[in-house]
Amino acid sequence: MWLMIGGGAIGAGLFLMLREFLPWVEARRTGRVRRKGARAQIVTREAEPERFEALLQNRLKAAGSGALLILGGLGWLAWNALGLVASVSG
């Protein structure tokens, strides 16, 4: 059961990271980013370059929480696997 917690954290981290990272990649490729919110607006690189870069930077920062969750899940999984090996061999 304890190992499944690490796997769940990795899966949740992947979801959170890709939810922000894939639109960032698409915006870099196309030059258009869609704002979040109830009235999502499209911001283009040509029309508003400063705002476009700020929105992309915010998306990249938001993907960091998913990456931290993945690292935490990997650490949890490694720690419990090590404990499992130590308890079986000892």
C-alpha positions in Angstrom: 0.0 0.0 0.0 2.8 2.4 0.8 4.4 1.9 -2.6 1.1 2.9 -4.3 1.2 6.3 -2.6 4.5 7.0 -4.4 3.0 5.8 -7.7 -0.1 8.0 -7.2 2.0 11.0 -6.5 4.0 10.5 -9.7 0.9 10.1 -11.7 -0.7 13.3 -10.2 2.6 15.2 -10.8 2.7 14.1 -14.4 -0.9 15.3 -14.9 -0.2 18.7 -13.2 3.0 19.2 -15.1 1.7 18.2 -18.5 -1.4 20.3 -18.0 0.7 23.4 -18.0 3.7 22.3 -20.0 1.9 21.1 -23.2 0.1 24.5 -23.7 3.5 26.2 -23.2 5.1 24.1 -25.9 2.2 24.9 -28.3 2.4 28.6 -27.5 6.1 28.6 -28.3 5.4 26.8 -31.6 2.4 28.9 -32.8 3.0 32.3 -31.2 -0.5 32.3 -29.6 -1.3 31.6 -25.9 -4.8 31.3 -24.5 -5.3 33.0 -21.1 -7.0 31.0 -18.3 -10.2 32.2 -16.8 -13.9 32.5 -17.6 -13.3 34.7 -20.6 -10.2 33.1 -22.1 -8.5 35.5 -24.5 -5.9 34.7 -27.1 -2.7 36.7 -26.8 -0.3 36.7 -29.8 3.4 37.2 -29.8 3.2 39.9 -32.6 0.6 42.0 -30.9 1.7 42.0 -27.3 5.2 40.5 -27.0 5.8 41.5 -23.3 2.4 40.1 -22.1 3.0 37.0 -24.2 6.3 36.3 -22.6 4.9 37.0 -19.1 2.1 34.5 -19.7 4.5 31.9 -20.9 6.8 32.4 -17.9 3.8 32.0 -15.6 2.8 28.7 -17.3 6.4 27.4 -17.0 6.4 28.3 -13.2 3.0 26.5 -12.8 4.5 23.3 -14.3 7.1 23.4 -11.5 4.6 22.2 -8.8 3.9 19.1 -10.8 7.7 18.4 -11.2 8.1 18.8 -7.4 5.3 16.3 -6.8 7.0 13.8 -9.2 10.3 14.2 -7.3 8.5 13.7 -4.0 6.7 10.6 -5.3 10.0 9.2 -6.6 11.7 9.9 -3.2 8.8 8.3 -1.4 8.9 5.3 -3.7 12.7 4.9 -3.3 12.6 5.3 0.5 9.8 2.6 0.8 11.5 0.3 -1.6 14.7 0.6 0.4 12.8 -0.1 3.6 11.1 -3.1 2.0 14.5 -4.6 0.9 16.0 -3.9 4.4 13.1 -5.6 6.2 13.2 -8.7 3.9 17.0 -9.1 3.9 17.4 -8.4 7.6 
